[in-house]
Amino acid sequence: MGKINSKRKGKRGELEWAAFCRDQGYDVRRGQQYSGIGGADCVGLPGIHQEVKRVNRLNLYDALGQAKRDAPEGQIPIVAHRRDHCDWVVIMDARDWFRLYREWETGRGEGW
């Protein structure tokens, strides 16, 4: 019963994250893993491999390690995480964050 509930909660988390991304203007949807093929939890952010965790207790290094292992070459692995009664956060390697920041800085953050 616990495995079914965790799968259901995982699916719900992926749907919540996808809806949050759509609210931000990005056409994100659940990935192919629900069909048993594997892959990203959600897709629709080009260049970003999305691992979604909707749990109250998260080992962030394990989660980020999974995202890094599963990310195709050239994609930035992230973990989108939310626990009950909290906002979504994105966890990523600091080197990747600086890559994104440099891109933002180059464009002077137009739209901020």
A tleap script that builds the chain and sets N, CA, C and O, in Angstrom:
source leaprc.protein.ff14SB
mol = sequence {
  NMET GLY LYS ILE ASN SER LYS ARG LYS GLY
  LYS ARG GLY GLU LEU GLU TRP ALA ALA PHE
  CYS ARG ASP GLN GLY TYR ASP VAL ARG ARG
  GLY GLN GLN TYR SER GLY ILE GLY GLY ALA
  ASP CYS VAL GLY LEU PRO GLY ILE HIE GLN
  GLU VAL LYS ARG VAL ASN ARG LEU ASN LEU
  TYR ASP ALA LEU GLY GLN ALA LYS ARG ASP
  ALA PRO GLU GLY GLN ILE PRO ILE VAL ALA
  HIE ARG ARG ASP HIE CYS ASP TRP VAL VAL
  ILE MET ASP ALA ARG ASP TRP PHE ARG LEU
  TYR ARG GLU TRP GLU THR GLY ARG GLY GLU
  GLY CTRP
}
set mol.1.N position { 0.823 -1.202 0.000 }
set mol.1.CA position { 0.000 0.000 0.000 }
set mol.1.C position { 0.865 1.263 0.000 }
set mol.1.O position { 0.517 2.243 -0.660 }
set mol.2.N position { 1.988 1.257 0.730 }
set mol.2.CA position { 2.863 2.425 0.791 }
set mol.2.C position { 3.437 2.797 -0.559 }
set mol.2.O position { 3.547 3.978 -0.887 }
set mol.3.N position { 3.811 1.773 -1.364 }
set mol.3.CA position { 4.384 2.037 -2.683 }
set mol.3.C position { 3.350 2.694 -3.593 }
set mol.3.O position { 3.680 3.605 -4.353 }
set mol.4.N position { 2.108 2.238 -3.518 }
set mol.4.CA position { 1.044 2.837 -4.338 }
set mol.4.C position { 0.826 4.286 -3.930 }
set mol.4.O position { 0.695 5.163 -4.784 }
set mol.5.N position { 0.787 4.539 -2.618 }
set mol.5.CA position { 0.594 5.912 -2.151 }
set mol.5.C position { 1.745 6.812 -2.559 }
set mol.5.O position { 1.519 7.969 -2.915 }
set mol.6.N position { 2.995 6.305 -2.516 }
set mol.6.CA position { 4.118 7.139 -2.910 }
set mol.6.C position { 4.094 7.407 -4.408 }
set mol.6.O position { 4.455 8.501 -4.842 }
set mol.7.N position { 3.670 6.420 -5.211 }
set mol.7.CA position { 3.533 6.653 -6.656 }
set mol.7.C position { 2.454 7.693 -6.921 }
set mol.7.O position { 2.619 8.574 -7.765 }
set mol.8.N position { 1.356 7.580 -6.196 }
set mol.8.CA position { 0.256 8.541 -6.362 }
set mol.8.C position { 0.711 9.938 -5.961 }
set mol.8.O position { 0.400 10.914 -6.643 }
set mol.9.N position { 1.447 10.037 -4.855 }
set mol.9.CA position { 1.945 11.337 -4.404 }
set mol.9.C position { 2.962 11.890 -5.395 }
set mol.9.O position { 2.987 13.093 -5.656 }
set mol.10.N position { 3.812 11.002 -5.956 }
set mol.10.CA position { 4.769 11.441 -6.965 }
set mol.10.C position { 4.075 11.999 -8.191 }
set mol.10.O position { 4.464 13.043 -8.714 }
set mol.11.N position { 3.048 11.301 -8.648 }
set mol.11.CA position { 2.279 11.779 -9.804 }
set mol.11.C position { 1.640 13.124 -9.484 }
set mol.11.O position { 1.683 14.045 -10.299 }
set mol.12.N position { 1.048 13.236 -8.299 }
set mol.12.CA position { 0.406 14.494 -7.903 }
set mol.12.C position { 1.428 15.627 -7.866 }
set mol.12.O position { 1.140 16.741 -8.303 }
set mol.13.N position { 2.637 15.340 -7.338 }
set mol.13.CA position { 3.683 16.354 -7.298 }
set mol.13.C position { 4.097 16.797 -8.688 }
set mol.13.O position { 4.291 17.987 -8.932 }
set mol.14.N position { 4.233 15.837 -9.607 }
set mol.14.CA position { 4.603 16.171 -10.989 }
set mol.14.C position { 3.530 17.030 -11.646 }
set mol.14.O position { 3.842 17.981 -12.363 }
set mol.15.N position { 2.274 16.696 -11.403 }
set mol.15.CA position { 1.184 17.505 -11.957 }
set mol.15.C position { 1.170 18.904 -11.356 }
set mol.15.O position { 0.928 19.883 -12.062 }
set mol.16.N position { 1.431 19.004 -10.047 }
set mol.16.CA position { 1.491 20.316 -9.389 }
set mol.16.C position { 2.632 21.163 -9.957 }
set mol.16.O position { 2.453 22.346 -10.247 }
set mol.17.N position { 3.814 20.541 -10.113 }
set mol.17.CA position { 4.968 21.271 -10.652 }
set mol.17.C position { 4.679 21.733 -12.075 }
set mol.17.O position { 4.973 22.874 -12.434 }
set mol.18.N position { 4.104 20.847 -12.885 }
set mol.18.CA position { 3.788 21.210 -14.267 }
set mol.18.C position { 2.808 22.382 -14.296 }
set mol.18.O position { 2.960 23.293 -15.110 }
set mol.19.N position { 1.813 22.368 -13.424 }
set mol.19.CA position { 0.847 23.469 -13.364 }
set mol.19.C position { 1.531 24.763 -12.922 }
set mol.19.O position { 1.246 25.832 -13.462 }
set mol.20.N position { 2.430 24.668 -11.944 }
set mol.20.CA position { 3.183 25.840 -11.495 }
set mol.20.C position { 3.992 26.430 -12.649 }
set mol.20.O position { 4.009 27.645 -12.846 }
set mol.21.N position { 4.661 25.564 -13.409 }
set mol.21.CA position { 5.453 26.025 -14.557 }
set mol.21.C position { 4.560 26.692 -15.600 }
set mol.21.O position { 4.925 27.721 -16.168 }
set mol.22.N position { 3.405 26.113 -15.848 }
set mol.22.CA position { 2.474 26.727 -16.812 }
set mol.22.C position { 2.030 28.100 -16.318 }
set mol.22.O position { 1.884 29.027 -17.114 }
set mol.23.N position { 1.814 28.234 -15.010 }
set mol.23.CA position { 1.463 29.547 -14.443 }
set mol.23.C position { 2.582 30.565 -14.662 }
set mol.23.O position { 2.327 31.769 -14.707 }
set mol.24.N position { 3.815 30.088 -14.797 }
set mol.24.CA position { 4.957 30.962 -15.048 }
set mol.24.C position { 5.166 31.220 -16.541 }
set mol.24.O position { 6.067 31.964 -16.929 }
set mol.25.N position { 4.327 30.601 -17.375 }
set mol.25.CA position { 4.392 30.826 -18.819 }
set mol.25.C position { 5.133 29.756 -19.604 }
set mol.25.O position { 5.461 29.968 -20.771 }
set mol.26.N position { 5.405 28.596 -18.980 }
set mol.26.CA position { 6.133 27.522 -19.660 }
set mol.26.C position { 5.252 26.288 -19.796 }
set mol.26.O position { 4.624 25.849 -18.833 }
set mol.27.N position { 5.215 25.737 -21.001 }
set mol.27.CA position { 4.357 24.597 -21.306 }
set mol.27.C position { 5.017 23.298 -20.832 }
set mol.27.O position { 5.590 22.555 -21.629 }
set mol.28.N position { 4.929 23.039 -19.546 }
set mol.28.CA position { 5.526 21.854 -18.939 }
set mol.28.C position { 4.435 20.821 -18.688 }
set mol.28.O position { 3.311 21.155 -18.314 }
set mol.29.N position { 4.797 19.554 -18.904 }
set mol.29.CA position { 3.882 18.439 -18.637 }
set mol.29.C position { 4.681 17.282 -18.071 }
set mol.29.O position { 5.912 17.286 -18.091 }
set mol.30.N position { 3.965 16.298 -17.571 }
set mol.30.CA position { 4.649 15.105 -17.048 }
set mol.30.C position { 5.426 14.444 -18.164 }
set mol.30.O position { 5.024 14.481 -19.327 }
set mol.31.N position { 6.548 13.836 -17.798 }
set mol.31.CA position { 7.390 13.149 -18.776 }
set mol.31.C position { 6.877 11.762 -19.093 }
set mol.31.O position { 5.733 11.428 -18.786 }
set mol.32.N position { 7.721 10.957 -19.705 }
set mol.32.CA position { 7.333 9.628 -20.152 }
set mol.32.C position { 7.451 8.568 -19.074 }
set mol.32.O position { 7.036 7.431 -19.299 }
set mol.33.N position { 8.001 8.894 -17.907 }
set mol.33.CA position { 8.268 7.870 -16.914 }
set mol.33.C position { 6.998 7.171 -16.453 }
set mol.33.O position { 7.054 6.024 -16.008 }
set mol.34.N position { 5.843 7.849 -16.552 }
set mol.34.CA position { 4.612 7.214 -16.095 }
set mol.34.C position { 4.243 6.014 -16.954 }
set mol.34.O position { 3.464 5.169 -16.514 }
set mol.35.N position { 4.777 5.915 -18.160 }
set mol.35.CA position { 4.490 4.776 -19.030 }
set mol.35.C position { 5.496 3.654 -18.830 }
set mol.35.O position { 5.427 2.623 -19.500 }
set mol.36.N position { 6.440 3.858 -17.898 }
set mol.36.CA position { 7.426 2.830 -17.620 }
set mol.36.C position { 8.679 2.940 -18.468 }
set mol.36.O position { 9.571 2.098 -18.357 }
set mol.37.N position { 8.765 3.952 -19.306 }
set mol.37.CA position { 9.912 4.120 -20.201 }
set mol.37.C position { 11.093 4.741 -19.472 }
set mol.37.O position { 12.243 4.437 -19.789 }
set mol.38.N position { 10.833 5.588 -18.520 }
set mol.38.CA position { 11.894 6.303 -17.820 }
set mol.38.C position { 12.067 7.688 -18.401 }
set mol.38.O position { 11.396 8.047 -19.369 }
set mol.39.N position { 12.958 8.465 -17.822 }
set mol.39.CA position { 13.203 9.811 -18.319 }
set mol.39.C position { 12.887 10.852 -17.263 }
set mol.39.O position { 12.752 10.541 -16.079 }
set mol.40.N position { 12.774 12.082 -17.708 }
set mol.40.CA position { 12.520 13.199 -16.798 }
set mol.40.C position { 11.111 13.102 -16.218 }
set mol.40.O position { 10.186 12.622 -16.874 }
set mol.41.N position { 10.964 13.567 -14.978 }
set mol.41.CA position { 9.635 13.585 -14.366 }
set mol.41.C position { 8.708 14.518 -15.124 }
set mol.41.O position { 7.538 14.203 -15.342 }
set mol.42.N position { 9.236 15.672 -15.526 }
set mol.42.CA position { 8.473 16.640 -16.305 }
set mol.42.C position { 9.339 17.134 -17.452 }
set mol.42.O position { 10.567 17.152 -17.357 }
set mol.43.N position { 8.692 17.531 -18.525 }
set mol.43.CA position { 9.395 18.041 -19.704 }
set mol.43.C position { 8.753 19.358 -20.135 }
set mol.43.O position { 7.596 19.635 -19.822 }
set mol.44.N position { 9.533 20.165 -20.862 }
set mol.44.CA position { 8.998 21.411 -21.380 }
set mol.44.C position { 9.843 22.631 -21.055 }
set mol.44.O position { 9.495 23.744 -21.448 }
set mol.45.N position { 10.940 22.441 -20.347 }
set mol.45.CA position { 11.896 23.519 -20.124 }
set mol.45.C position { 13.152 23.132 -20.898 }
set mol.45.O position { 13.986 22.391 -20.379 }
set mol.46.N position { 13.301 23.614 -22.121 }
set mol.46.CA position { 14.440 23.195 -22.950 }
set mol.46.C position { 15.770 23.392 -22.234 }
set mol.46.O position { 16.032 24.448 -21.659 }
set mol.47.N position { 16.600 22.361 -22.279 }
set mol.47.CA position { 17.921 22.420 -21.673 }
set mol.47.C position { 17.951 22.075 -20.197 }
set mol.47.O position { 19.018 22.063 -19.583 }
set mol.48.N position { 16.775 21.790 -19.614 }
set mol.48.CA position { 16.684 21.500 -18.187 }
set mol.48.C position { 16.105 20.098 -17.986 }
set mol.48.O position { 15.040 19.771 -18.509 }
set mol.49.N position { 16.826 19.279 -17.219 }
set mol.49.CA position { 16.310 17.963 -16.827 }
set mol.49.C position { 15.641 18.132 -15.472 }
set mol.49.O position { 16.293 18.508 -14.498 }
set mol.50.N position { 14.335 17.854 -15.403 }
set mol.50.CA position { 13.549 18.116 -14.200 }
set mol.50.C position { 13.266 16.843 -13.417 }
set mol.50.O position { 12.627 15.919 -13.920 }
set mol.51.N position { 13.742 16.808 -12.200 }
set mol.51.CA position { 13.407 15.754 -11.245 }
set mol.51.C position { 12.480 16.402 -10.225 }
set mol.51.O position { 12.831 17.429 -9.643 }
set mol.52.N position { 11.321 15.832 -10.000 }
set mol.52.CA position { 10.323 16.437 -9.111 }
set mol.52.C position { 10.191 15.595 -7.855 }
set mol.52.O position { 10.007 14.380 -7.926 }
set mol.53.N position { 10.284 16.244 -6.714 }
set mol.53.CA position { 10.136 15.582 -5.423 }
set mol.53.C position { 9.097 16.325 -4.598 }
set mol.53.O position { 9.283 17.490 -4.248 }
set mol.54.N position { 8.004 15.641 -4.293 }
set mol.54.CA position { 6.932 16.245 -3.486 }
set mol.54.C position { 6.843 15.455 -2.177 }
set mol.54.O position { 5.919 14.673 -1.953 }
set mol.55.N position { 7.842 15.695 -1.323 }
set mol.55.CA position { 7.945 14.977 -0.058 }
set mol.55.C position { 8.266 15.972 1.051 }
set mol.55.O position { 8.780 17.061 0.793 }
set mol.56.N position { 7.957 15.590 2.277 }
set mol.56.CA position { 8.242 16.476 3.401 }
set mol.56.C position { 9.701 16.384 3.835 }
set mol.56.O position { 10.269 17.362 4.321 }
set mol.57.N position { 10.302 15.222 3.662 }
set mol.57.CA position { 11.711 15.053 4.019 }
set mol.57.C position { 12.466 14.649 2.768 }
set mol.57.O position { 12.142 13.645 2.133 }
set mol.58.N position { 13.462 15.425 2.422 }
set mol.58.CA position { 14.206 15.183 1.190 }
set mol.58.C position { 15.697 15.169 1.485 }
set mol.58.O position { 16.222 16.079 2.127 }
set mol.59.N position { 16.368 14.139 1.016 }
set mol.59.CA position { 17.828 14.143 1.023 }
set mol.59.C position { 18.225 14.830 -0.281 }
set mol.59.O position { 18.241 14.202 -1.339 }
set mol.60.N position { 18.544 16.112 -0.200 }
set mol.60.CA position { 18.750 16.885 -1.419 }
set mol.60.C position { 19.942 16.398 -2.230 }
set mol.60.O position { 19.924 16.501 -3.457 }
set mol.61.N position { 20.978 15.872 -1.582 }
set mol.61.CA position { 22.128 15.377 -2.343 }
set mol.61.C position { 21.786 14.093 -3.099 }
set mol.61.O position { 22.247 13.890 -4.222 }
set mol.62.N position { 20.982 13.232 -2.488 }
set mol.62.CA position { 20.533 12.028 -3.205 }
set mol.62.C position { 19.648 12.414 -4.389 }
set mol.62.O position { 19.795 11.876 -5.486 }
set mol.63.N position { 18.732 13.349 -4.156 }
set mol.63.CA position { 17.823 13.777 -5.222 }
set mol.63.C position { 18.593 14.431 -6.367 }
set mol.63.O position { 18.327 14.146 -7.535 }
set mol.64.N position { 19.542 15.305 -6.041 }
set mol.64.CA position { 20.328 15.963 -7.078 }
set mol.64.C position { 21.217 14.953 -7.792 }
set mol.64.O position { 21.426 15.052 -9.001 }
set mol.65.N position { 21.740 13.984 -7.048 }
set mol.65.CA position { 22.529 12.919 -7.670 }
set mol.65.C position { 21.709 12.138 -8.685 }
set mol.65.O position { 22.209 11.803 -9.759 }
set mol.66.N position { 20.464 11.846 -8.359 }
set mol.66.CA position { 19.580 11.151 -9.295 }
set mol.66.C position { 19.357 11.999 -10.541 }
set mol.66.O position { 19.416 11.495 -11.663 }
set mol.67.N position { 19.100 13.289 -10.339 }
set mol.67.CA position { 18.878 14.181 -11.479 }
set mol.67.C position { 20.112 14.230 -12.371 }
set mol.67.O position { 19.994 14.206 -13.596 }
set mol.68.N position { 21.294 14.299 -11.763 }
set mol.68.CA position { 22.542 14.344 -12.544 }
set mol.68.C position { 22.759 13.052 -13.327 }
set mol.68.O position { 23.174 13.086 -14.485 }
set mol.69.N position { 22.476 11.906 -12.690 }
set mol.69.CA position { 22.645 10.617 -13.377 }
set mol.69.C position { 21.685 10.474 -14.549 }
set mol.69.O position { 22.044 9.918 -15.587 }
set mol.70.N position { 20.464 10.975 -14.385 }
set mol.70.CA position { 19.426 10.788 -15.396 }
set mol.70.C position { 19.442 11.845 -16.499 }
set mol.70.O position { 18.835 11.651 -17.552 }
set mol.71.N position { 20.134 12.963 -16.264 }
set mol.71.CA position { 20.115 14.068 -17.233 }
set mol.71.C position { 20.901 13.698 -18.484 }
set mol.71.O position { 22.036 13.230 -18.391 }
set mol.72.N position { 20.306 13.905 -19.644 }
set mol.72.CA position { 21.056 13.705 -20.889 }
set mol.72.C position { 22.205 14.715 -20.988 }
set mol.72.O position { 22.166 15.782 -20.377 }
set mol.73.N position { 23.207 14.361 -21.756 }
set mol.73.CA position { 24.361 15.239 -21.986 }
set mol.73.C position { 23.889 16.624 -22.428 }
set mol.73.O position { 23.047 16.751 -23.317 }
set mol.74.N position { 24.442 17.652 -21.796 }
set mol.74.CA position { 24.141 19.019 -22.189 }
set mol.74.C position { 22.939 19.634 -21.495 }
set mol.74.O position { 22.684 20.827 -21.661 }
set mol.75.N position { 22.189 18.849 -20.716 }
set mol.75.CA position { 21.045 19.411 -19.993 }
set mol.75.C position { 21.444 19.715 -18.552 }
set mol.75.O position { 22.256 19.005 -17.959 }
set mol.76.N position { 20.872 20.760 -18.005 }
set mol.76.CA position { 21.124 21.135 -16.616 }
set mol.76.C position { 20.137 20.364 -15.734 }
set mol.76.O position { 18.924 20.495 -15.894 }
set mol.77.N position { 20.663 19.561 -14.804 }
set mol.77.CA position { 19.766 18.823 -13.913 }
set mol.77.C position { 19.305 19.701 -12.751 }
set mol.77.O position { 20.104 20.385 -12.111 }
set mol.78.N position { 18.008 19.666 -12.496 }
set mol.78.CA position { 17.445 20.372 -11.337 }
set mol.78.C position { 16.539 19.421 -10.571 }
set mol.78.O position { 16.059 18.421 -11.104 }
set mol.79.N position { 16.319 19.758 -9.314 }
set mol.79.CA position { 15.308 19.091 -8.516 }
set mol.79.C position { 14.301 20.157 -8.127 }
set mol.79.O position { 14.647 21.137 -7.467 }
set mol.80.N position { 13.054 19.966 -8.537 }
set mol.80.CA position { 11.962 20.833 -8.097 }
set mol.80.C position { 11.364 20.165 -6.867 }
set mol.80.O position { 10.923 19.018 -6.933 }
set mol.81.N position { 11.349 20.870 -5.758 }
set mol.81.CA position { 10.904 20.272 -4.502 }
set mol.81.C position { 9.886 21.152 -3.799 }
set mol.81.O position { 9.990 22.378 -3.778 }
set mol.82.N position { 8.902 20.479 -3.228 }
set mol.82.CA position { 7.930 21.180 -2.384 }
set mol.82.C position { 7.482 20.226 -1.294 }
set mol.82.O position { 7.170 19.063 -1.548 }
set mol.83.N position { 7.458 20.736 -0.094 }
set mol.83.CA position { 6.859 19.957 0.989 }
set mol.83.C position { 5.541 20.621 1.362 }
set mol.83.O position { 5.238 21.721 0.902 }
set mol.84.N position { 4.776 19.958 2.182 }
set mol.84.CA position { 3.462 20.468 2.559 }
set mol.84.C position { 3.553 21.884 3.115 }
set mol.84.O position { 4.435 22.200 3.913 }
set mol.85.N position { 2.629 22.723 2.680 }
set mol.85.CA position { 2.481 24.098 3.180 }
set mol.85.C position { 3.672 24.998 2.862 }
set mol.85.O position { 3.886 26.004 3.537 }
set mol.86.N position { 4.448 24.642 1.837 }
set mol.86.CA position { 5.606 25.452 1.444 }
set mol.86.C position { 5.565 25.711 -0.056 }
set mol.86.O position { 4.861 25.027 -0.799 }
set mol.87.N position { 6.327 26.706 -0.488 }
set mol.87.CA position { 6.435 27.014 -1.910 }
set mol.87.C position { 7.409 26.059 -2.581 }
set mol.87.O position { 8.190 25.383 -1.911 }
set mol.88.N position { 7.361 26.008 -3.900 }
set mol.88.CA position { 8.313 25.229 -4.684 }
set mol.88.C position { 9.688 25.865 -4.588 }
set mol.88.O position { 9.817 27.089 -4.571 }
set mol.89.N position { 10.713 25.026 -4.526 }
set mol.89.CA position { 12.098 25.474 -4.612 }
set mol.89.C position { 12.785 24.655 -5.691 }
set mol.89.O position { 12.353 23.550 -6.018 }
set mol.90.N position { 13.855 25.207 -6.240 }
set mol.90.CA position { 14.652 24.495 -7.238 }
set mol.90.C position { 16.047 24.307 -6.662 }
set mol.90.O position { 16.683 25.259 -6.212 }
set mol.91.N position { 16.506 23.074 -6.683 }
set mol.91.CA position { 17.823 22.715 -6.175 }
set mol.91.C position { 18.688 22.361 -7.378 }
set mol.91.O position { 18.281 21.588 -8.245 }
set mol.92.N position { 19.874 22.931 -7.417 }
set mol.92.CA position { 20.773 22.652 -8.538 }
set mol.92.C position { 22.214 22.837 -8.108 }
set mol.92.O position { 22.496 23.461 -7.084 }
set mol.93.N position { 23.119 22.291 -8.896 }
set mol.93.CA position { 24.544 22.441 -8.660 }
set mol.93.C position { 24.913 23.923 -8.810 }
set mol.93.O position { 24.423 24.601 -9.713 }
set mol.94.N position { 25.768 24.412 -7.933 }
set mol.94.CA position { 26.153 25.826 -7.961 }
set mol.94.C position { 26.808 26.220 -9.286 }
set mol.94.O position { 26.619 27.344 -9.751 }
set mol.95.N position { 27.574 25.316 -9.901 }
set mol.95.CA position { 28.199 25.643 -11.196 }
set mol.95.C position { 27.129 25.912 -12.255 }
set mol.95.O position { 27.263 26.832 -13.063 }
set mol.96.N position { 26.074 25.107 -12.245 }
set mol.96.CA position { 24.984 25.330 -13.199 }
set mol.96.C position { 24.258 26.632 -12.899 }
set mol.96.O position { 23.860 27.351 -13.815 }
set mol.97.N position { 24.083 26.939 -11.604 }
set mol.97.CA position { 23.441 28.188 -11.235 }
set mol.97.C position { 24.240 29.372 -11.766 }
set mol.97.O position { 23.668 30.328 -12.289 }
set mol.98.N position { 25.570 29.305 -11.630 }
set mol.98.CA position { 26.404 30.400 -12.140 }
set mol.98.C position { 26.342 30.479 -13.662 }
set mol.98.O position { 26.402 31.574 -14.223 }
set mol.99.N position { 26.223 29.343 -14.337 }
set mol.99.CA position { 26.041 29.363 -15.799 }
set mol.99.C position { 24.783 30.150 -16.161 }
set mol.99.O position { 24.804 31.004 -17.048 }
set mol.100.N position { 23.694 29.851 -15.465 }
set mol.100.CA position { 22.442 30.566 -15.722 }
set mol.100.C position { 22.558 32.037 -15.342 }
set mol.100.O position { 22.061 32.907 -16.058 }
set mol.101.N position { 23.203 32.314 -14.231 }
set mol.101.CA position { 23.358 33.698 -13.781 }
set mol.101.C position { 24.159 34.513 -14.781 }
set mol.101.O position { 23.819 35.659 -15.073 }
set mol.102.N position { 25.227 33.918 -15.307 }
set mol.102.CA position { 26.028 34.632 -16.313 }
set mol.102.C position { 25.179 34.963 -17.545 }
set mol.102.O position { 25.285 36.054 -18.107 }
set mol.103.N position { 24.342 34.017 -17.955 }
set mol.103.CA position { 23.446 34.278 -19.093 }
set mol.103.C position { 22.495 35.421 -18.771 }
set mol.103.O position { 22.281 36.308 -19.597 }
set mol.104.N position { 21.928 35.401 -17.580 }
set mol.104.CA position { 21.029 36.454 -17.146 }
set mol.104.C position { 21.754 37.796 -17.096 }
set mol.104.O position { 21.236 38.813 -17.557 }
set mol.105.N position { 22.969 37.782 -16.524 }
set mol.105.CA position { 23.754 39.003 -16.386 }
set mol.105.C position { 24.105 39.586 -17.753 }
set mol.105.O position { 24.071 40.802 -17.945 }
set mol.106.N position { 24.439 38.719 -18.691 }
set mol.106.CA position { 24.767 39.160 -20.050 }
set mol.106.C position { 23.599 39.909 -20.674 }
set mol.106.O position { 23.779 40.927 -21.341 }
set mol.107.N position { 22.388 39.383 -20.443 }
set mol.107.CA position { 21.177 40.034 -20.958 }
set mol.107.C position { 20.646 41.109 -20.030 }
set mol.107.O position { 19.614 41.721 -20.308 }
set mol.108.N position { 21.348 41.343 -18.925 }
set mol.108.CA position { 20.980 42.315 -17.920 }
set mol.108.C position { 19.592 42.055 -17.339 }
set mol.108.O position { 18.897 42.970 -16.897 }
set mol.109.N position { 19.211 40.775 -17.354 }
set mol.109.CA position { 17.984 40.387 -16.678 }
set mol.109.C position { 16.738 41.057 -17.209 }
set mol.109.O position { 15.836 41.418 -16.453 }
set mol.110.N position { 16.700 41.219 -18.518 }
set mol.110.CA position { 15.509 41.842 -19.097 }
set mol.110.C position { 14.272 41.077 -18.655 }
set mol.110.O position { 14.243 39.847 -18.700 }
set mol.111.N position { 13.272 41.797 -18.237 }
set mol.111.CA position { 12.057 41.186 -17.752 }
set mol.111.C position { 11.995 41.050 -16.242 }
set mol.111.O position { 11.006 40.560 -15.695 }
set mol.112.N position { 13.078 41.494 -15.552 }
set mol.112.CA position { 13.058 41.400 -14.083 }
set mol.112.C position { 12.542 42.670 -13.516 }
set mol.112.O position { 12.443 42.805 -12.296 }
savepdb mol mol.pdb
quit
